[in-house]
Amino acid sequence: MSSEMLPAFIETSNVDKKQGLNEDQEESQKPRLGEGSEPISKRQMKKLIKQKQWEEQRELRKQKRKEKRKRKKLERQCQVESHSDGNDRKRVRRDVVHSTLRLIIDCSFDDLMVLKDIKKLHKQIQRCYAENRRALHPVQFYLTSHGGQLKKNMDENDKGWVNWKDIHIKPEHYSELIKKEDLIYLTSDSPNILKELDESKAYVIGGLVDHNHCKGVTYKQASDYGINHAQLPLGNFVKMNSRKVLAVNHVFEIILEYLETRDWQEAFFTVLPQRKGAVPTDKACESSHDKQSVRVEEGGSDSDSSEEEYSRNEPDSPHEEKQDKENHTESTANSLPH
């Protein structure tokens, strides 16, 4: 071989070696098939290779997320320093006054719920915890009868709950932890209307998401244990299109809001979602009176007015009828419930 052809031959050999190496790498990434296994398509092969690469880069992604959190924290600190003298946070912390009122979520209804409802209850409890941590007058928060499906779901999907602060999470029933004379169970089935909150008492909210299948169960439990019971004064201040049963977190937030404002109506309208169609009772009465006046002025036979009233009560569209059904079956719990 001549000296002129030697460099070209060497270069060609190097190219062949690189191609061979690439092919070897691809083969090493391909899953090895046993003798009895079925052949894998190209699409499945690509998915498997991507999955392997994704798992190999797991630690890298974790490190990037950690760096991103650090960067955002530094940015927030810089913003605080640039817009204030640093005393705002301290001032807000001094304004927080812890209430002596004890607020209990009773989780003893675990066997009455399916897993889907357990998960909804878990989210409502998370919301209660977050709102209490942000409140100006946080309550003494208790989670009792904690176990079963709820605890399992929290262990699997929210392992950080073991580090929650300012909360008492107990496997015992609330009746074993607090004196009977201090307990008041909040249930919409109670004939007693709560006028104001006594911060020396412990108020119990039923931790139950049952879509109204277990009516009266919290009222029955309160009666069986011989403890006091009451319902929030919702009907005195609010007129709603939907039923009076509220979710666990709604009742919890209403109590927090009342402790801050000492105004039931403001507490209700601050917390209640718009889908409830809540209006003040005085405005609801005025609206009803105006409608009656209009019907009298228009005149007409009784049958005409009754037909008009029926048409007004009919849903305008199948969509509204469907929405009403959804509102009727929304996830709720026994606070103002049952």
Buried (B, 14 or more C-beta within 10 A) or exposed (E): EEEEEEEEEEEEEEEEEEEEEEEEEEEEEEEEEEEEEEEBEEEEBEEBBEEEEEEEEEEEEEEEEEEEEEEEEEEEEEEEEEEEEEEEEEEEEEEEEEBEBBBBBBBBBBEEBEEEBBBBBBBBBBBBBEBBEEBBBBBBBBBBBBEBBBBEBBEEEBEEBEEBEEBBBBEEBBBEBBEEEBBBBBBBBBEEEBEEBEEEBBBBBBBBBBBEEBBBBBBBBBBEBEBBBBBBBBEEBBBBEBBBBBBBBBBBBBBBBBBBEEEBBBBBBBBBEEEBEBBBBEEBEEEEEEEEEEBEEEEEEEEEBEEEEEEEEEEEEEEEEEEEEEBEEBBBBBBBBB
